[in-house]
Amino acid sequence: MTAPDCFLALLGTAFHLIIISICLVFLWTIIFKLPGKTWKDYILVPPLLALAALSTYVMIYTWVNYPT
């Protein structure tokens, strides 16, 4: 793996971990529903989950196709 590929793989992994942590915070909030919250407060959850799935795919694709 060349240096730019390695950098992109590490950047993709960091991005993936950030997105997953945001999703976990949202899911934690939904599971332990905060008082006074409605479904409108959780409208960002489906797009974030989709983004998490996409970032997971990109991370796995990068590590499989550009092995160290």
mmCIF file as Biopython writes it, N, C-alpha, C and O atoms, coordinates in Angstrom:
data_model
#
loop_
_atom_site.group_PDB
_atom_site.id
_atom_site.type_symbol
_atom_site.label_atom_id
_atom_site.label_alt_id
_atom_site.label_comp_id
_atom_site.label_asym_id
_atom_site.label_entity_id
_atom_site.label_seq_id
_atom_site.pdbx_PDB_ins_code
_atom_site.Cartn_x
_atom_site.Cartn_y
_atom_site.Cartn_z
_atom_site.occupancy
_atom_site.B_iso_or_equiv
_atom_site.auth_seq_id
_atom_site.auth_asym_id
_atom_site.pdbx_PDB_model_num
ATOM 1   N N  . MET A ? 1  ? 0.855   -1.179 0.000  1.0 0.0 1  A 1 
ATOM 2   C CA . MET A ? 1  ? 0.000   0.000  0.000  1.0 0.0 1  A 1 
ATOM 3   C C  . MET A ? 1  ? 0.895   1.235  0.000  1.0 0.0 1  A 1 
ATOM 4   O O  . MET A ? 1  ? 1.816   1.358  0.808  1.0 0.0 1  A 1 
ATOM 5   N N  . THR A ? 2  ? 0.608   2.125  -0.905 1.0 0.0 2  A 1 
ATOM 6   C CA . THR A ? 2  ? 1.402   3.341  -0.958 1.0 0.0 2  A 1 
ATOM 7   C C  . THR A ? 2  ? 0.942   4.305  0.137  1.0 0.0 2  A 1 
ATOM 8   O O  . THR A ? 2  ? -0.103  4.114  0.760  1.0 0.0 2  A 1 
ATOM 9   N N  . ALA A ? 3  ? 1.735   5.324  0.349  1.0 0.0 3  A 1 
ATOM 10  C CA . ALA A ? 3  ? 1.428   6.280  1.416  1.0 0.0 3  A 1 
ATOM 11  C C  . ALA A ? 3  ? 0.062   6.964  1.235  1.0 0.0 3  A 1 
ATOM 12  O O  . ALA A ? 3  ? -0.689  7.065  2.205  1.0 0.0 3  A 1 
ATOM 13  N N  . PRO A ? 4  ? -0.284  7.436  0.023  1.0 0.0 4  A 1 
ATOM 14  C CA . PRO A ? 4  ? -1.606  8.070  -0.121 1.0 0.0 4  A 1 
ATOM 15  C C  . PRO A ? 4  ? -2.758  7.104  0.146  1.0 0.0 4  A 1 
ATOM 16  O O  . PRO A ? 4  ? -3.763  7.475  0.754  1.0 0.0 4  A 1 
ATOM 17  N N  . ASP A ? 5  ? -2.601  5.839  -0.322 1.0 0.0 5  A 1 
ATOM 18  C CA . ASP A ? 5  ? -3.644  4.847  -0.063 1.0 0.0 5  A 1 
ATOM 19  C C  . ASP A ? 5  ? -3.787  4.577  1.426  1.0 0.0 5  A 1 
ATOM 20  O O  . ASP A ? 5  ? -4.899  4.462  1.942  1.0 0.0 5  A 1 
ATOM 21  N N  . CYS A ? 6  ? -2.659  4.476  2.109  1.0 0.0 6  A 1 
ATOM 22  C CA . CYS A ? 6  ? -2.678  4.236  3.551  1.0 0.0 6  A 1 
ATOM 23  C C  . CYS A ? 6  ? -3.340  5.403  4.271  1.0 0.0 6  A 1 
ATOM 24  O O  . CYS A ? 6  ? -4.133  5.206  5.192  1.0 0.0 6  A 1 
ATOM 25  N N  . PHE A ? 7  ? -3.014  6.605  3.851  1.0 0.0 7  A 1 
ATOM 26  C CA . PHE A ? 7  ? -3.607  7.792  4.457  1.0 0.0 7  A 1 
ATOM 27  C C  . PHE A ? 7  ? -5.120  7.800  4.251  1.0 0.0 7  A 1 
ATOM 28  O O  . PHE A ? 7  ? -5.874  8.088  5.180  1.0 0.0 7  A 1 
ATOM 29  N N  . LEU A ? 8  ? -5.563  7.485  3.030  1.0 0.0 8  A 1 
ATOM 30  C CA . LEU A ? 8  ? -6.998  7.456  2.748  1.0 0.0 8  A 1 
ATOM 31  C C  . LEU A ? 8  ? -7.696  6.368  3.560  1.0 0.0 8  A 1 
ATOM 32  O O  . LEU A ? 8  ? -8.810  6.575  4.040  1.0 0.0 8  A 1 
ATOM 33  N N  . ALA A ? 9  ? -7.059  5.226  3.717  1.0 0.0 9  A 1 
ATOM 34  C CA . ALA A ? 9  ? -7.645  4.148  4.504  1.0 0.0 9  A 1 
ATOM 35  C C  . ALA A ? 9  ? -7.786  4.561  5.965  1.0 0.0 9  A 1 
ATOM 36  O O  . ALA A ? 9  ? -8.817  4.310  6.589  1.0 0.0 9  A 1 
ATOM 37  N N  . LEU A ? 10 ? -6.754  5.192  6.508  1.0 0.0 10 A 1 
ATOM 38  C CA . LEU A ? 10 ? -6.819  5.644  7.900  1.0 0.0 10 A 1 
ATOM 39  C C  . LEU A ? 10 ? -7.833  6.770  8.074  1.0 0.0 10 A 1 
ATOM 40  O O  . LEU A ? 10 ? -8.537  6.823  9.083  1.0 0.0 10 A 1 
ATOM 41  N N  . LEU A ? 11 ? -7.908  7.657  7.109  1.0 0.0 11 A 1 
ATOM 42  C CA . LEU A ? 11 ? -8.890  8.737  7.150  1.0 0.0 11 A 1 
ATOM 43  C C  . LEU A ? 11 ? -10.307 8.171  7.076  1.0 0.0 11 A 1 
ATOM 44  O O  . LEU A ? 11 ? -11.197 8.622  7.797  1.0 0.0 11 A 1 
ATOM 45  N N  . GLY A ? 12 ? -10.512 7.191  6.211  1.0 0.0 12 A 1 
ATOM 46  C CA . GLY A ? 12 ? -11.821 6.541  6.110  1.0 0.0 12 A 1 
ATOM 47  C C  . GLY A ? 12 ? -12.195 5.830  7.394  1.0 0.0 12 A 1 
ATOM 48  O O  . GLY A ? 12 ? -13.354 5.859  7.806  1.0 0.0 12 A 1 
ATOM 49  N N  . THR A ? 13 ? -11.218 5.187  8.036  1.0 0.0 13 A 1 
ATOM 50  C CA . THR A ? 13 ? -11.484 4.511  9.298  1.0 0.0 13 A 1 
ATOM 51  C C  . THR A ? 13 ? -11.850 5.513  10.391 1.0 0.0 13 A 1 
ATOM 52  O O  . THR A ? 13 ? -12.772 5.269  11.169 1.0 0.0 13 A 1 
ATOM 53  N N  . ALA A ? 14 ? -11.145 6.622  10.454 1.0 0.0 14 A 1 
ATOM 54  C CA . ALA A ? 14 ? -11.451 7.650  11.456 1.0 0.0 14 A 1 
ATOM 55  C C  . ALA A ? 14 ? -12.841 8.232  11.212 1.0 0.0 14 A 1 
ATOM 56  O O  . ALA A ? 14 ? -13.609 8.427  12.154 1.0 0.0 14 A 1 
ATOM 57  N N  . PHE A ? 15 ? -13.164 8.508  9.946  1.0 0.0 15 A 1 
ATOM 58  C CA . PHE A ? 15 ? -14.487 9.021  9.603  1.0 0.0 15 A 1 
ATOM 59  C C  . PHE A ? 15 ? -15.560 8.022  10.008 1.0 0.0 15 A 1 
ATOM 60  O O  . PHE A ? 15 ? -16.596 8.398  10.556 1.0 0.0 15 A 1 
ATOM 61  N N  . HIS A ? 16 ? -15.307 6.744  9.734  1.0 0.0 16 A 1 
ATOM 62  C CA . HIS A ? 16 ? -16.243 5.679  10.100 1.0 0.0 16 A 1 
ATOM 63  C C  . HIS A ? 16 ? -16.480 5.655  11.606 1.0 0.0 16 A 1 
ATOM 64  O O  . HIS A ? 16 ? -17.623 5.560  12.052 1.0 0.0 16 A 1 
ATOM 65  N N  . LEU A ? 17 ? -15.421 5.740  12.383 1.0 0.0 17 A 1 
ATOM 66  C CA . LEU A ? 17 ? -15.565 5.687  13.841 1.0 0.0 17 A 1 
ATOM 67  C C  . LEU A ? 17 ? -16.328 6.901  14.375 1.0 0.0 17 A 1 
ATOM 68  O O  . LEU A ? 17 ? -17.105 6.778  15.322 1.0 0.0 17 A 1 
ATOM 69  N N  . ILE A ? 18 ? -16.110 8.058  13.779 1.0 0.0 18 A 1 
ATOM 70  C CA . ILE A ? 18 ? -16.838 9.260  14.198 1.0 0.0 18 A 1 
ATOM 71  C C  . ILE A ? 18 ? -18.324 9.094  13.901 1.0 0.0 18 A 1 
ATOM 72  O O  . ILE A ? 18 ? -19.159 9.387  14.757 1.0 0.0 18 A 1 
ATOM 73  N N  . ILE A ? 19 ? -18.664 8.629  12.702 1.0 0.0 19 A 1 
ATOM 74  C CA . ILE A ? 19 ? -20.067 8.455  12.325 1.0 0.0 19 A 1 
ATOM 75  C C  . ILE A ? 19 ? -20.731 7.407  13.215 1.0 0.0 19 A 1 
ATOM 76  O O  . ILE A ? 19 ? -21.860 7.606  13.664 1.0 0.0 19 A 1 
ATOM 77  N N  . ILE A ? 20 ? -20.047 6.299  13.472 1.0 0.0 20 A 1 
ATOM 78  C CA . ILE A ? 20 ? -20.610 5.255  14.328 1.0 0.0 20 A 1 
ATOM 79  C C  . ILE A ? 20 ? -20.856 5.789  15.733 1.0 0.0 20 A 1 
ATOM 80  O O  . ILE A ? 20 ? -21.883 5.475  16.335 1.0 0.0 20 A 1 
ATOM 81  N N  . SER A ? 21 ? -19.937 6.589  16.267 1.0 0.0 21 A 1 
ATOM 82  C CA . SER A ? 21 ? -20.131 7.118  17.617 1.0 0.0 21 A 1 
ATOM 83  C C  . SER A ? 21 ? -21.322 8.073  17.664 1.0 0.0 21 A 1 
ATOM 84  O O  . SER A ? 21 ? -22.070 8.077  18.641 1.0 0.0 21 A 1 
ATOM 85  N N  . ILE A ? 22 ? -21.507 8.887  16.614 1.0 0.0 22 A 1 
ATOM 86  C CA . ILE A ? 22 ? -22.678 9.769  16.568 1.0 0.0 22 A 1 
ATOM 87  C C  . ILE A ? 22 ? -23.962 8.938  16.530 1.0 0.0 22 A 1 
ATOM 88  O O  . ILE A ? 22 ? -24.933 9.250  17.219 1.0 0.0 22 A 1 
ATOM 89  N N  . CYS A ? 23 ? -23.957 7.880  15.720 1.0 0.0 23 A 1 
ATOM 90  C CA . CYS A ? 23 ? -25.130 7.006  15.638 1.0 0.0 23 A 1 
ATOM 91  C C  . CYS A ? 23 ? -25.427 6.351  16.979 1.0 0.0 23 A 1 
ATOM 92  O O  . CYS A ? 23 ? -26.587 6.243  17.378 1.0 0.0 23 A 1 
ATOM 93  N N  . LEU A ? 24 ? -24.397 5.921  17.663 1.0 0.0 24 A 1 
ATOM 94  C CA . LEU A ? 24 ? -24.612 5.295  18.966 1.0 0.0 24 A 1 
ATOM 95  C C  . LEU A ? 24 ? -25.211 6.269  19.974 1.0 0.0 24 A 1 
ATOM 96  O O  . LEU A ? 24 ? -26.045 5.884  20.793 1.0 0.0 24 A 1 
ATOM 97  N N  . VAL A ? 25 ? -24.790 7.520  19.916 1.0 0.0 25 A 1 
ATOM 98  C CA . VAL A ? 25 ? -25.366 8.530  20.806 1.0 0.0 25 A 1 
ATOM 99  C C  . VAL A ? 25 ? -26.858 8.697  20.507 1.0 0.0 25 A 1 
ATOM 100 O O  . VAL A ? 25 ? -27.681 8.746  21.421 1.0 0.0 25 A 1 
ATOM 101 N N  . PHE A ? 26 ? -27.198 8.786  19.206 1.0 0.0 26 A 1 
ATOM 102 C CA . PHE A ? 26 ? -28.600 8.918  18.839 1.0 0.0 26 A 1 
ATOM 103 C C  . PHE A ? 26 ? -29.410 7.705  19.272 1.0 0.0 26 A 1 
ATOM 104 O O  . PHE A ? 26 ? -30.509 7.848  19.808 1.0 0.0 26 A 1 
ATOM 105 N N  . LEU A ? 27 ? -28.866 6.500  19.040 1.0 0.0 27 A 1 
ATOM 106 C CA . LEU A ? 27 ? -29.578 5.290  19.419 1.0 0.0 27 A 1 
ATOM 107 C C  . LEU A ? 27 ? -29.734 5.194  20.934 1.0 0.0 27 A 1 
ATOM 108 O O  . LEU A ? 27 ? -30.786 4.781  21.422 1.0 0.0 27 A 1 
ATOM 109 N N  . TRP A ? 28 ? -28.711 5.566  21.671 1.0 0.0 28 A 1 
ATOM 110 C CA . TRP A ? 28 ? -28.778 5.572  23.129 1.0 0.0 28 A 1 
ATOM 111 C C  . TRP A ? 28 ? -29.891 6.510  23.602 1.0 0.0 28 A 1 
ATOM 112 O O  . TRP A ? 28 ? -30.628 6.196  24.536 1.0 0.0 28 A 1 
ATOM 113 N N  . THR A ? 29 ? -29.997 7.662  22.943 1.0 0.0 29 A 1 
ATOM 114 C CA . THR A ? 29 ? -31.030 8.631  23.296 1.0 0.0 29 A 1 
ATOM 115 C C  . THR A ? 29 ? -32.419 8.075  23.004 1.0 0.0 29 A 1 
ATOM 116 O O  . THR A ? 29 ? -33.364 8.322  23.752 1.0 0.0 29 A 1 
ATOM 117 N N  . ILE A ? 30 ? -32.536 7.322  21.912 1.0 0.0 30 A 1 
ATOM 118 C CA . ILE A ? 30 ? -33.836 6.747  21.567 1.0 0.0 30 A 1 
ATOM 119 C C  . ILE A ? 30 ? -34.201 5.632  22.538 1.0 0.0 30 A 1 
ATOM 120 O O  . ILE A ? 30 ? -35.334 5.566  23.015 1.0 0.0 30 A 1 
ATOM 121 N N  . ILE A ? 31 ? -33.237 4.749  22.831 1.0 0.0 31 A 1 
ATOM 122 C CA . ILE A ? 31 ? -33.519 3.627  23.723 1.0 0.0 31 A 1 
ATOM 123 C C  . ILE A ? 31 ? -33.914 4.129  25.109 1.0 0.0 31 A 1 
ATOM 124 O O  . ILE A ? 31 ? -34.894 3.659  25.685 1.0 0.0 31 A 1 
ATOM 125 N N  . PHE A ? 32 ? -33.167 5.066  25.634 1.0 0.0 32 A 1 
ATOM 126 C CA . PHE A ? 32 ? -33.483 5.662  26.926 1.0 0.0 32 A 1 
ATOM 127 C C  . PHE A ? 32 ? -34.089 7.033  26.653 1.0 0.0 32 A 1 
ATOM 128 O O  . PHE A ? 32 ? -33.472 8.072  26.889 1.0 0.0 32 A 1 
ATOM 129 N N  . LYS A ? 33 ? -35.326 6.997  26.146 1.0 0.0 33 A 1 
ATOM 130 C CA . LYS A ? 33 ? -36.000 8.207  25.647 1.0 0.0 33 A 1 
ATOM 131 C C  . LYS A ? 33 ? -36.000 9.313  26.691 1.0 0.0 33 A 1 
ATOM 132 O O  . LYS A ? 33 ? -36.416 9.123  27.833 1.0 0.0 33 A 1 
ATOM 133 N N  . LEU A ? 34 ? -35.522 10.466 26.263 1.0 0.0 34 A 1 
ATOM 134 C CA . LEU A ? 34 ? -35.490 11.608 27.162 1.0 0.0 34 A 1 
ATOM 135 C C  . LEU A ? 34 ? -36.890 12.206 27.281 1.0 0.0 34 A 1 
ATOM 136 O O  . LEU A ? 34 ? -37.648 12.192 26.312 1.0 0.0 34 A 1 
ATOM 137 N N  . PRO A ? 35 ? -37.241 12.726 28.446 1.0 0.0 35 A 1 
ATOM 138 C CA . PRO A ? 35 ? -38.563 13.302 28.624 1.0 0.0 35 A 1 
ATOM 139 C C  . PRO A ? 35 ? -38.800 14.476 27.685 1.0 0.0 35 A 1 
ATOM 140 O O  . PRO A ? 35 ? -37.918 15.310 27.479 1.0 0.0 35 A 1 
ATOM 141 N N  . GLY A ? 36 ? -39.992 14.531 27.123 1.0 0.0 36 A 1 
ATOM 142 C CA . GLY A ? 36 ? -40.371 15.641 26.263 1.0 0.0 36 A 1 
ATOM 143 C C  . GLY A ? 36 ? -39.898 15.525 24.832 1.0 0.0 36 A 1 
ATOM 144 O O  . GLY A ? 36 ? -40.104 16.449 24.045 1.0 0.0 36 A 1 
ATOM 145 N N  . LYS A ? 37 ? -39.267 14.415 24.469 1.0 0.0 37 A 1 
ATOM 146 C CA . LYS A ? 37 ? -38.784 14.248 23.096 1.0 0.0 37 A 1 
ATOM 147 C C  . LYS A ? 37 ? -39.849 13.543 22.261 1.0 0.0 37 A 1 
ATOM 148 O O  . LYS A ? 37 ? -40.552 12.660 22.754 1.0 0.0 37 A 1 
ATOM 149 N N  . THR A ? 38 ? -39.961 13.935 21.010 1.0 0.0 38 A 1 
ATOM 150 C CA . THR A ? 38 ? -40.885 13.278 20.084 1.0 0.0 38 A 1 
ATOM 151 C C  . THR A ? 38 ? -40.097 12.705 18.918 1.0 0.0 38 A 1 
ATOM 152 O O  . THR A ? 38 ? -38.873 12.825 18.866 1.0 0.0 38 A 1 
ATOM 153 N N  . TRP A ? 39 ? -40.813 12.075 17.973 1.0 0.0 39 A 1 
ATOM 154 C CA . TRP A ? 39 ? -40.126 11.472 16.832 1.0 0.0 39 A 1 
ATOM 155 C C  . TRP A ? 39 ? -39.430 12.530 15.985 1.0 0.0 39 A 1 
ATOM 156 O O  . TRP A ? 39 ? -38.454 12.224 15.300 1.0 0.0 39 A 1 
ATOM 157 N N  . LYS A ? 40 ? -39.907 13.748 16.018 1.0 0.0 40 A 1 
ATOM 158 C CA . LYS A ? 40 ? -39.292 14.810 15.219 1.0 0.0 40 A 1 
ATOM 159 C C  . LYS A ? 40 ? -37.875 15.132 15.705 1.0 0.0 40 A 1 
ATOM 160 O O  . LYS A ? 40 ? -37.042 15.621 14.942 1.0 0.0 40 A 1 
ATOM 161 N N  . ASP A ? 41 ? -37.619 14.854 16.968 1.0 0.0 41 A 1 
ATOM 162 C CA . ASP A ? 41 ? -36.275 15.095 17.502 1.0 0.0 41 A 1 
ATOM 163 C C  . ASP A ? 41 ? -35.268 14.059 17.001 1.0 0.0 41 A 1 
ATOM 164 O O  . ASP A ? 41 ? -34.059 14.256 17.116 1.0 0.0 41 A 1 
ATOM 165 N N  . TYR A ? 42 ? -35.770 12.954 16.443 1.0 0.0 42 A 1 
ATOM 166 C CA . TYR A ? 42 ? -34.892 11.873 15.988 1.0 0.0 42 A 1 
ATOM 167 C C  . TYR A ? 42 ? -34.904 11.737 14.475 1.0 0.0 42 A 1 
ATOM 168 O O  . TYR A ? 42 ? -34.585 10.670 13.950 1.0 0.0 42 A 1 
ATOM 169 N N  . ILE A ? 43 ? -35.266 12.802 13.764 1.0 0.0 43 A 1 
ATOM 170 C CA . ILE A ? 43 ? -35.406 12.747 12.315 1.0 0.0 43 A 1 
ATOM 171 C C  . ILE A ? 43 ? -34.062 12.499 11.623 1.0 0.0 43 A 1 
ATOM 172 O O  . ILE A ? 43 ? -34.041 12.027 10.487 1.0 0.0 43 A 1 
ATOM 173 N N  . LEU A ? 44 ? -32.948 12.804 12.278 1.0 0.0 44 A 1 
ATOM 174 C CA . LEU A ? 44 ? -31.628 12.598 11.671 1.0 0.0 44 A 1 
ATOM 175 C C  . LEU A ? 44 ? -31.111 11.177 11.801 1.0 0.0 44 A 1 
ATOM 176 O O  . LEU A ? 44 ? -30.079 10.843 11.218 1.0 0.0 44 A 1 
ATOM 177 N N  . VAL A ? 45 ? -31.811 10.327 12.560 1.0 0.0 45 A 1 
ATOM 178 C CA . VAL A ? 45 ? -31.287 8.985  12.793 1.0 0.0 45 A 1 
ATOM 179 C C  . VAL A ? 45 ? -31.196 8.148  11.508 1.0 0.0 45 A 1 
ATOM 180 O O  . VAL A ? 45 ? -30.137 7.573  11.257 1.0 0.0 45 A 1 
ATOM 181 N N  . PRO A ? 46 ? -32.248 8.048  10.682 1.0 0.0 46 A 1 
ATOM 182 C CA . PRO A ? 46 ? -32.107 7.219  9.469  1.0 0.0 46 A 1 
ATOM 183 C C  . PRO A ? 46 ? -30.984 7.676  8.533  1.0 0.0 46 A 1 
ATOM 184 O O  . PRO A ? 46 ? -30.231 6.830  8.052  1.0 0.0 46 A 1 
ATOM 185 N N  . PRO A ? 47 ? -30.838 8.990  8.252  1.0 0.0 47 A 1 
ATOM 186 C CA . PRO A ? 47 ? -29.699 9.370  7.398  1.0 0.0 47 A 1 
ATOM 187 C C  . PRO A ? 47 ? -28.346 9.054  8.038  1.0 0.0 47 A 1 
ATOM 188 O O  . PRO A ? 47 ? -27.404 8.682  7.338  1.0 0.0 47 A 1 
ATOM 189 N N  . LEU A ? 48 ? -28.246 9.198  9.344  1.0 0.0 48 A 1 
ATOM 190 C CA . LEU A ? 48 ? -26.971 8.874  10.002 1.0 0.0 48 A 1 
ATOM 191 C C  . LEU A ? 48 ? -26.674 7.386  9.935  1.0 0.0 48 A 1 
ATOM 192 O O  . LEU A ? 48 ? -25.524 6.989  9.749  1.0 0.0 48 A 1 
ATOM 193 N N  . LEU A ? 49 ? -27.703 6.561  10.087 1.0 0.0 49 A 1 
ATOM 194 C CA . LEU A ? 49 ? -27.490 5.115  9.974  1.0 0.0 49 A 1 
ATOM 195 C C  . LEU A ? 49 ? -27.079 4.741  8.551  1.0 0.0 49 A 1 
ATOM 196 O O  . LEU A ? 49 ? -26.220 3.880  8.355  1.0 0.0 49 A 1 
ATOM 197 N N  . ALA A ? 50 ? -27.687 5.382  7.569  1.0 0.0 50 A 1 
ATOM 198 C CA . ALA A ? 50 ? -27.289 5.132  6.183  1.0 0.0 50 A 1 
ATOM 199 C C  . ALA A ? 50 ? -25.841 5.560  5.954  1.0 0.0 50 A 1 
ATOM 200 O O  . ALA A ? 50 ? -25.081 4.865  5.280  1.0 0.0 50 A 1 
ATOM 201 N N  . LEU A ? 51 ? -25.469 6.698  6.513  1.0 0.0 51 A 1 
ATOM 202 C CA . LEU A ? 51 ? -24.092 7.175  6.394  1.0 0.0 51 A 1 
ATOM 203 C C  . LEU A ? 51 ? -23.128 6.224  7.093  1.0 0.0 51 A 1 
ATOM 204 O O  . LEU A ? 51 ? -22.021 5.992  6.609  1.0 0.0 51 A 1 
ATOM 205 N N  . ALA A ? 52 ? -23.545 5.677  8.226  1.0 0.0 52 A 1 
ATOM 206 C CA . ALA A ? 52 ? -22.704 4.712  8.938  1.0 0.0 52 A 1 
ATOM 207 C C  . ALA A ? 52 ? -22.516 3.445  8.106  1.0 0.0 52 A 1 
ATOM 208 O O  . ALA A ? 52 ? -21.416 2.897  8.039  1.0 0.0 52 A 1 
ATOM 209 N N  . ALA A ? 53 ? -23.593 2.986  7.473  1.0 0.0 53 A 1 
ATOM 210 C CA . ALA A ? 53 ? -23.481 1.801  6.623  1.0 0.0 53 A 1 
ATOM 211 C C  . ALA A ? 53 ? -22.565 2.063  5.434  1.0 0.0 53 A 1 
ATOM 212 O O  . ALA A ? 53 ? -21.745 1.219  5.074  1.0 0.0 53 A 1 
ATOM 213 N N  . LEU A ? 54 ? -22.709 3.236  4.828  1.0 0.0 54 A 1 
ATOM 214 C CA . LEU A ? 54 ? -21.860 3.587  3.691  1.0 0.0 54 A 1 
ATOM 215 C C  . LEU A ? 54 ? -20.394 3.694  4.102  1.0 0.0 54 A 1 
ATOM 216 O O  . LEU A ? 54 ? -19.510 3.211  3.396  1.0 0.0 54 A 1 
ATOM 217 N N  . SER A ? 55 ? -20.142 4.324  5.237  1.0 0.0 55 A 1 
ATOM 218 C CA . SER A ? 55 ? -18.756 4.467  5.683  1.0 0.0 55 A 1 
ATOM 219 C C  . SER A ? 55 ? -18.156 3.112  6.058  1.0 0.0 55 A 1 
ATOM 220 O O  . SER A ? 55 ? -16.958 2.893  5.879  1.0 0.0 55 A 1 
ATOM 221 N N  . THR A ? 56 ? -18.993 2.195  6.584  1.0 0.0 56 A 1 
ATOM 222 C CA . THR A ? 56 ? -18.513 0.846  6.884  1.0 0.0 56 A 1 
ATOM 223 C C  . THR A ? 56 ? -18.122 0.134  5.598  1.0 0.0 56 A 1 
ATOM 224 O O  . THR A ? 56 ? -17.078 -0.514 5.526  1.0 0.0 56 A 1 
ATOM 225 N N  . TYR A ? 57 ? -18.971 0.262  4.585  1.0 0.0 57 A 1 
ATOM 226 C CA . TYR A ? 57 ? -18.668 -0.355 3.293  1.0 0.0 57 A 1 
ATOM 227 C C  . TYR A ? 57 ? -17.365 0.202  2.706  1.0 0.0 57 A 1 
ATOM 228 O O  . TYR A ? 57 ? -16.523 -0.557 2.227  1.0 0.0 57 A 1 
ATOM 229 N N  . VAL A ? 58 ? -17.207 1.514  2.743  1.0 0.0 58 A 1 
ATOM 230 C CA . VAL A ? 58 ? -16.000 2.136  2.191  1.0 0.0 58 A 1 
ATOM 231 C C  . VAL A ? 58 ? -14.763 1.678  2.965  1.0 0.0 58 A 1 
ATOM 232 O O  . VAL A ? 58 ? -13.719 1.408  2.371  1.0 0.0 58 A 1 
ATOM 233 N N  . MET A ? 59 ? -14.883 1.593  4.283  1.0 0.0 59 A 1 
ATOM 234 C CA . MET A ? 59 ? -13.745 1.169  5.088  1.0 0.0 59 A 1 
ATOM 235 C C  . MET A ? 59 ? -13.352 -0.274 4.744  1.0 0.0 59 A 1 
ATOM 236 O O  . MET A ? 59 ? -12.173 -0.568 4.544  1.0 0.0 59 A 1 
ATOM 237 N N  . ILE A ? 60 ? -14.337 -1.164 4.678  1.0 0.0 60 A 1 
ATOM 238 C CA . ILE A ? 60 ? -14.037 -2.568 4.372  1.0 0.0 60 A 1 
ATOM 239 C C  . ILE A ? 60 ? -13.493 -2.691 2.944  1.0 0.0 60 A 1 
ATOM 240 O O  . ILE A ? 60 ? -12.529 -3.420 2.710  1.0 0.0 60 A 1 
ATOM 241 N N  . TYR A ? 61 ? -14.105 -1.986 1.997  1.0 0.0 61 A 1 
ATOM 242 C CA . TYR A ? 61 ? -13.644 -2.022 0.605  1.0 0.0 61 A 1 
ATOM 243 C C  . TYR A ? 61 ? -12.194 -1.557 0.498  1.0 0.0 61 A 1 
ATOM 244 O O  . TYR A ? 61 ? -11.394 -2.149 -0.226 1.0 0.0 61 A 1 
ATOM 245 N N  . THR A ? 62 ? -11.868 -0.496 1.224  1.0 0.0 62 A 1 
ATOM 246 C CA . THR A ? 62 ? -10.504 0.028  1.177  1.0 0.0 62 A 1 
ATOM 247 C C  . THR A ? 62 ? -9.508  -0.971 1.733  1.0 0.0 62 A 1 
ATOM 248 O O  . THR A ? 62 ? -8.459  -1.203 1.132  1.0 0.0 62 A 1 
ATOM 249 N N  . TRP A ? 63 ? -9.826  -1.566 2.877  1.0 0.0 63 A 1 
ATOM 250 C CA . TRP A ? 63 ? -8.869  -2.486 3.491  1.0 0.0 63 A 1 
ATOM 251 C C  . TRP A ? 63 ? -8.740  -3.784 2.707  1.0 0.0 63 A 1 
ATOM 252 O O  . TRP A ? 63 ? -7.678  -4.407 2.717  1.0 0.0 63 A 1 
ATOM 253 N N  . VAL A ? 64 ? -9.832  -4.210 2.010  1.0 0.0 64 A 1 
ATOM 254 C CA . VAL A ? 64 ? -9.764  -5.449 1.235  1.0 0.0 64 A 1 
ATOM 255 C C  . VAL A ? 64 ? -8.998  -5.227 -0.065 1.0 0.0 64 A 1 
ATOM 256 O O  . VAL A ? 64 ? -8.174  -6.059 -0.447 1.0 0.0 64 A 1 
ATOM 257 N N  . ASN A ? 65 ? -9.260  -4.116 -0.746 1.0 0.0 65 A 1 
ATOM 258 C CA . ASN A ? 65 ? -8.662  -3.884 -2.059 1.0 0.0 65 A 1 
ATOM 259 C C  . ASN A ? 65 ? -7.279  -3.241 -2.009 1.0 0.0 65 A 1 
ATOM 260 O O  . ASN A ? 65 ? -6.547  -3.262 -2.998 1.0 0.0 65 A 1 
ATOM 261 N N  . TYR A ? 66 ? -6.924  -2.677 -0.873 1.0 0.0 66 A 1 
ATOM 262 C CA . TYR A ? 66 ? -5.592  -2.081 -0.723 1.0 0.0 66 A 1 
ATOM 263 C C  . TYR A ? 66 ? -4.929  -2.646 0.525  1.0 0.0 66 A 1 
ATOM 264 O O  . TYR A ? 66 ? -4.728  -1.936 1.510  1.0 0.0 66 A 1 
ATOM 265 N N  . PRO A ? 67 ? -4.589  -3.944 0.472  1.0 0.0 67 A 1 
ATOM 266 C CA . PRO A ? 67 ? -3.999  -4.557 1.668  1.0 0.0 67 A 1 
ATOM 267 C C  . PRO A ? 67 ? -2.629  -3.962 1.991  1.0 0.0 67 A 1 
ATOM 268 O O  . PRO A ? 67 ? -1.940  -3.429 1.121  1.0 0.0 67 A 1 
ATOM 269 N N  . THR A ? 68 ? -2.265  -4.066 3.242  1.0 0.0 68 A 1 
ATOM 270 C CA . THR A ? 68 ? -0.969  -3.508 3.667  1.0 0.0 68 A 1 
ATOM 271 C C  . THR A ? 68 ? 0.168   -4.383 3.183  1.0 0.0 68 A 1 
ATOM 272 O O  . THR A ? 68 ? 1.333   -4.080 3.441  1.0 0.0 68 A 1 
#
